[in-house]
Every structure is written in structure tokens, then in C-alpha cells.
Amino acid sequence: MTTAAPKAAAPVSRSAPKIARELGPVFAKRANETSDEDKYVADNIALLKTSGLVEAGVPVELGGGGADVDDLAAMLRALAYHCGSTALTFSMHTHQVAVPAWRWVHQAPAKAAVEPLLKRIATERILLLSSGGSDWIAGSGKAEKVDGGYRINARKIFTSGAPTGDILMTGAVLDGPDGPQVLHFGVPMTSPHVKVLDTWRTLGMRGTGSHDVLIEGHVVPEAAVAVRRKAGEWHPIFLVIATIAFPLIYAVYLGVAECARDMAIDLAKRKQPNRHAIELAGRMETELTAARLALESMLAAVRLNAPSASTVNQVMIGRHLVGRHAIAAVEYAMELAGGVGFYRSAGLERRFRDIQAARYHPLQAGPQAEYAGATALGLPVERIF
């Protein structure tokens, strides 16, 4: 007797943004009604898990939705329009799916390494965590060689989704005769050696649950180390990560700014606009358009399907411009709305606070300008981060 193979999940590539738009009002209602903005958006993340969006970026052949980076960016932009915290939290999972999915499609030697994780995401709908605040080019934490693997001791900051995440995709620094190396691996959040510290008290994006995660003595098997690289310099895997991840993360900030714009226009229309209000609306529209064009430039770099120092430069210039212009657009929205925008009930002040987080992802203004300048002058960029 034979058993029919299970059918692959129906593709959601074209519908991922639509699903996000359908869920958005639910998230907006919850955000507006909460009495504790520091409360993690656990119910929203649970709903995303049952909606098909957790596995949206997994290739169809592996049971996922097959959504490309353009669709995933549109999905996150739609979520952010309604709830910035939900979207930013989910962007950290989404880019951790998009990177191995891109490698599965475009890097044949990587297929065997990334396929098991992608299949787990599709079948188990696990939520991946990222600690970009701790796991950038320099690396953080300590790895100590033990029999069969490495004992990890580290404190990872900005771990969005920490309260309900399944696997923390992270790394630690191993000292060796050839200098420090960063080891990359996943750590199950159920490990008895992992603890979520209640540290997330912030200006904006308060519902992301981006607490510190403490790892004390967790042993990572040798076979579970996915990447080894020199600490403090760009590695080919980071060219892929930086090219793909940041257009997704910054789609969130564009969505926040677009919502602020619509709120401000609605408030301004409730009274007869004067010349000053008309000018503010025009400045706001100009800044928002600049942010949209910058995000499109970032996505165009992804579409080249050739991650490199050049695409990283294009993406990081776009990252700087999306952030700068989105923040400016929301500032103009606050002015255009007038005094009513200062009230929490108007909703604008939350968007104003949330958009400030766009300042803090790498590459921040100084390193980004240095990277772009070195690229223009034909100088090395391997250690600029």
C-alpha cells in the first residue's frame, strides 16, 4: 500500500501583501486599545503564525509560499502601516528566512546546508530571532572549545520577538592562534542555558519585545556551526545578509511614515488649510516620495541577485535615505496635524516615536558615509562597518 506524498503549501507569493493588509486592521485595533505599550505583541505574532506569513518566504518546493523579497517588503510595509512593533518584530524573522531562501535558489553549494531549516519553518512555523545589535561584523559573546563543540556565554541585545521566539540565529567569538573568529549557529530558546531578560523599555517600537537574551553555558555541537569567519571584517555571507535584510527592515519604516502621512492629511482636512499647512503637506509629500524612491533602489540591488560590496553600498545608501526622509516626513506630519497630533488619541505620536528607531540599525550615518566614500575613491571597505 502506498501513501500519497503531502501536498506543498499553496503559494502565497502574490497574496502575502494582501494577507498583511487583511490582518492590519486587527493589529491596529489592538495597538489602539492597549493600555500598556510595553506589552509584547504576542497575539499578533501568533496570528501571523497561523496566517501563512511565517513561511511565506520559503520556496514552494520546500512547502512555503515562495514570496520574493519584493513581496516580503510589501507585506512588512503593509503590516507597519497598522502596527510598527508587529512589523519590525516580524521583519527580523522574515529576513532570517529570506537569506537562506535566496541561497537555496541561487547558491547550489548552500542548498544542503539551508534546506533543513527552511523545511522546519514551513512545516513547524517556527519563529526565528535575530540579534542585530550584538551580531554585526565584529561579533559578540564568547565561544570556548569543548569536547564535540563550543560552550557559549553571551548577552544578546535588541532580540525582537524574544518572548515567543523558537531559535535565536546568533554567533560568538572564538579566540584562536590566527586571531578571533566568529562562529554562527542557532540556539533553541528552550535551552535551560538561555534566559530572556526583561530589559525593553524604550522610546518607540515598545511592543517588539526586543529584550536582552542571556546565554550561559549552552553547548553548540561542532556540526551545528553554520559559518566561521574572521571577526571585524566583511565575509561573503554578510554581503548576502546586508543586501537582502535591510530592504525588508526599512520597508517597515516606510510603512510607519505612510500611515503618519495619511493621519496628518485626515486631520488637516478637518479645517480649512492655510498656506502654511499647504506648504507643510507639500514638504511631507516630498520627503515621503524620497523615502519610497530610496527603498526602491534598495530592492533593485536585491534583484541583481549578485550580493557584493557594491550592492551593500547601494543598499546602505538607501537605508540612510529611507531613514532620513521617513523621519522627516513624520516630523512634517506632526506639524501639519497641529496640536491635536500631540495627543495620544490621535495616533500620530506613536508613529513619531516608532520612526525614531530607523536611526539605529547598521550602517549608521558615520560608517555608512565612510563606506560610500571609500567605494567612490576605490579604497578598501572590508573593515568599514
N, C-alpha and C positions, 0 to 999 in steps of 0.2 A: 504494500500500500504506500502510495506516495502522498506527501503533504505539499500543498501549494505554497510557494515562497510568499512571504508577506509583501504586500504592495508598498512601493515607496510612497512617502507622503506627497500629497498633491502640491505642485509647485505654487509658491506664494510670491514669486519674483515680482509680478506685476501688481499684486494685491497687498504687499507689505505696507506701502504708504496708506492704502485705503483702510486696512485694518487699524493702523495707528490713528487715522482720522476718526474712525468709529469709536475707538476707545478713549480718545482725547477728552471729550466732554465729561466722561465718568471721572477721569483723573482731575479735571479742572474743578468739578463739583466737590470732590474730596479735599482738594487743596484749599478751596474757599471756605469749607466748613470746619476744617481742623482748628482746634484751639491750642495746639502745640506744634509749631512749625519744626521743632527739633525732632519730632517723631519720624522715624524711618518709614518710607513709602512701601511698606511690606505688602499691603493688599494690592497695590498697583503692580508690583513685581510678580506677585502670584498670578494676577490676571494675564500678564504678558506671557507667563509660562504656559498657560492653557490656550492662548490665542494663536499659537503657531509662530510667533515672532522670535522666540528664543532660538529656534533652529532655522530661522529664515535665511541666514547666510550660508548654511551648509549646502554643498552641492546636492542636486536632486538625486544623483546616483548613489549618494550615501544616506538618503532618507530625509534630506532637508528641503528647503524651499527654493534654493538656487538663486536667491536675490544677489545682485551685484552691488558694488559699492555705491553706485548712483541711487539705487532703490533703497539701500540701507540708510543713506544720508537723508533721503526724502522722508523715510519712516521716522528717523530721530528728530528731524526738523518739525514734523507734524506733532510728535509727542511733546516736544519742547514748547510748542505754541500753547499748549494747555497746562503743562506741569514741567518746569525746568528740572526739578530734582529727579523726577522719574526718568526723564530723557537722559540726563547726564549719567545717572546710575547705569542705565541700560546701554549707554554708549560704551562703557568700559567692558561690558560683556560682548557687545556687538563687534568691537574691533578685535577682541581676542578670538572671535570666530572668523572674521573676515580675513585675517592674516593667514592662518593655516589653510583656509579655503582657497585663497589665492595661490598659495604654494602647491596645494593639491592639483590645481588646474594647470599651473604654469611651470612648476619645477618638478619634473618627473622623479629626480632622486629623492625628493622630500615626501613623496606620496606615502610610502610605508610608515614614515615617522609620524605624520599628522593624521592619517586616516583613523586610527583608533579613537582619538579624541573627538574628531568630527562625528563619528558614528555614535559616540556616547551622548554628545549634545543632541543629536537627532532623536535618539531612542529614549534617553532618560531625561531630556530637557534640563540638564544641569546648568547652573549659573556660574560663569567664570568671573573671577575677580582680578582686577589689575591694581597694582600699587605704583602708579607712575611717579608719585612723589618720592619713592625710595628706589625705584628700579630703572633709573635712566642710565646714561652711558657709564657713569662712574661705578654704579652698583652700590649696594649697601648690605650690611649684615656680615656674619662670619660663617664660613664653612670649614669644618675640621674633618680631615680624613679619618675614617674609622673602618673596621672590617666590613667590606661589602658596600660601602657608601660614604655618606658625609653627614655629620651632625651639624644642624643648622641652629644658630642663635641670631635673631634679628628682630628689629621693630620696624614694621612697615606702615608708613603714614598714608593718608588720603586713599584708604581702601574702600572705595564706594561700593555699597551693597554688602558690606561685611556681615551684617546680622543674619542674612539668609543665603549667602554665597556658598557654593559647593567646593570649588577648587580655587585657591589663590595661585595665579600664574606669576611666579616671582623668581628671585635669584639671591645669591650670596657670594661673597668674595672669598676665594681660596688663595692663601699665600703660598708661593712656591719658589723654587730656585730661579725660575725665569720671570719672576715678578708676579703681581697679583692677577688672578684670573677670576672672571665672573662665571658662575655656573647657573644655568637656567633650568627650572623644573617647576612642577606643580605640587602644591601642598594641600591635602584634603583638610577642609575646615573642621572636620570631625576628629582630627588628631587630638589626643589628650595633651599634646605639647603646643597646641595653638589656642590662643585666648584673644577675644575681641575686647579691647579697652574702650570704655565709654568716654571718648575724647572730643566728639564732633560738636562743637559749639561755635558757630561761625556767623559771619555777616549775611551770607546768602547760600543758596543751594543747601538749605538746612535739612531737607528730608532725605539726603543721599545716603545717610548712614556711613559716611566716609571715615570711620573710626580707625585708630591705630590697631594693627594686628601684631601681637607679640608671639614670636616663635621661640620656644625654649627647649632645645634638645631634640627636636624632630629629626629623625634619620631618613635621608633621601637615598634610596638604593642607587648604586652606580648606573644601572640600566635606565633609571628614570631621569638622568641628566640629559636634557634635550640639546643644549648648546653650551659650548665652552668658548670664551673669548677673552681677550686682554681687557683689563679694566681701564677705563679712561680714554678709550678711542672707539671710533665707529667701526662696526662689524657689518658684513653684508646682511645679516638678519635684521639689524637695526635700520638699514636702508629700506627694507621691506616694511618694517613696523611703522617707521616715521611717515613713509609715503602714504600708507593706507589708513593708519589710525587717525591722524589729525583732521582730515576732511570729515570724518564721522563725528569726532568730538566737537568740531567747530560748527557743524550743522546744527547742533543743539543751541549754540549761542545766537545763530541767525534766527532760529525759531522763536527764541525768547524775545529778540528785538522786534520781530514781525508782530508778535502779539502786543507788545507795548505800543507799537505804531498804531495798530487798529484801535486799541483802547483810547489812545490820545485823540485820534480823529473823531471817535464817537463822542468823547467828552467835549471837544472843541465845537462840534456841530450843534450842541445843545444851546449855544448862544451865538449871536451874530459875530463872526470872526472879524477882528480889525486887521489893519495892515500888518501889525506886528505878529499876530497869530498866523496870518497867511505866510509871512516870511519864515516863521519857525517851522510850519508844516513843510515848506519847501526845503529847508535845510535838513529836516528829518528824513524826507524822501530821498534826498541826495546821498546822505550817509548810509541809509539802508540799501540803496541801489549799489553803492560801492562795496558794501559787505557781501551782497549777492554775487557781484562780479568776482570778488576775491574767492568766494567759495567755489564758484565755477572753475576758476583757474586751478584750485587745489584738486578738484575732481578730474580735470583734464590731465593733470600729472599722473593720476592713478590709471587713467585709460590708456596711457602709453604702454602699460604692462612691462615696464623696464625700470624697476626701482634702482636708483643710483644717487650719487651725491648731487647730481643735477636736479632730479625730481624732489629730493629732500629740500633743496634750496627753493624750488618753486612752491612747494607745499608750505614751507616755513615763512616765506614772504606772504603767502596767502593767509596763513594763520595769524600773522601780525596784523594784516589789513582787516580781516574779518573781525578780530577782537576790537581793534581801534574804532572802526566805523560802526560796529554794532553797539559799543558802549556810547559813542557819540549820538547815535540815533535814539537810544533810550533816554539820554540826557535831554535831548530836544523834546522827546515825548513828555517828559516830566514838566518842562517849561510850557509846552503847548497846552497841557491839561490844566495848568494853573493850580491854585491852592487845593482844589478837590483831589488832585493827584497825590497830595501829601497824606491823605487818609488811607489807612489800610483797606478800608472797604472798597476803594476804587480798584485795587489790584495792581496798580502801577508800581507802587513802592516795592513790592516783592520782585517784580521783574527788574527794577533798578538794582536791587541788591543781588539778585541772581546773576545778572550780566557781569558784575564785577569779577566773578571767578574766571572770566576769559583772560584775565591778566596773568594767570599763574601757571599755566601749562608750559612745558618747554616747546620750542626755544623761546625764552623770554626776550624782551626787547634788546638787551645788550648782546647776548650770544647770537641772536638772530641777525642783527646788523653786522656783527663780525663775520659770521658765516657767509652772508651775502657779499660783503666787501671782499673777503678772501677769494670767493668764487670769481668775482668780477676781475680781480687782479691776478688770477691764475696761481694763487697761493694755496698751500695745503689746508684742508679743513678737517683732517682726521681727528684732531683733538679739540675742535671747537664744538661745544655742546652746552 
